[in-house]
């Protein structure tokens, strides 16, 4: 493919400027590499060891906050 050769050409009809812009946008998006898939969520076993709320800070009443559900 040479520099002078067009990337694509319209073979039928007369597209508007908006239609050509939409076509170029679709071609640009489709030509990008695919995104990486999202990481798998943590298993129930792994989530069970994580703290649910904020970690209590040391102090006079810390023992009360350490065992109460939030």
C-alpha positions in Angstrom: 0.0 0.0 0.0 1.5 3.3 -1.1 1.2 6.7 0.6 -1.0 7.9 -2.2 -3.4 5.0 -2.0 -6.5 5.8 0.3 -7.1 3.7 3.4 -10.7 3.2 2.4 -13.1 4.5 -0.3 -16.8 5.0 -0.7 -18.2 2.8 -3.5 -21.8 3.7 -3.4 -23.8 6.8 -2.3 -22.8 10.2 -1.2 -22.1 10.3 2.5 -22.4 13.5 4.5 -19.5 15.0 6.5 -21.0 13.6 9.7 -21.3 10.1 8.2 -17.7 10.2 7.1 -16.6 11.4 10.6 -18.5 8.5 12.2 -16.9 6.0 9.8 -13.4 7.3 10.5 -14.2 7.2 14.3 -15.3 3.6 14.1 -12.2 2.6 12.1 -9.9 4.4 14.5 -11.5 2.7 17.6 -11.5 -0.8 15.9 -7.8 -0.5 14.9 -6.6 0.0 18.5 -5.3 -3.0 20.4 -7.8 -4.7 22.7 -7.8 -3.7 26.4 -6.7 -6.1 29.0 -9.4 -8.0 30.7 -10.4 -7.0 34.3 -8.7 -9.1 37.0 -10.7 -11.8 38.5 -12.4 -10.9 41.8 -10.9 -12.2 45.0 -12.4 -15.5 46.3 -14.6 -15.7 49.4 -11.7 -17.3 51.2 -9.3 -14.4 50.4 -11.9 -11.8 51.3 -12.6 -13.4 54.7 -9.2 -12.3 56.0 -9.5 -8.7 55.1 -10.7 -6.1 57.6 -14.2 -4.8 56.9 -13.8 -1.4 58.3 -11.1 0.9 59.5 -8.5 -0.6 61.8 -9.0 0.6 65.4 -6.3 2.8 66.7 -4.6 2.2 70.0 -6.1 4.0 73.0 -8.3 3.7 76.1 -11.4 2.5 74.3 -9.8 0.6 71.4 -10.9 -2.8 72.9 -14.6 -1.7 72.5 -14.2 -0.8 68.8 -12.3 -4.0 68.0 -15.1 -6.4 68.5 -18.3 -4.5 67.6 -19.8 -5.0 64.1 -19.9 -1.9 62.0 
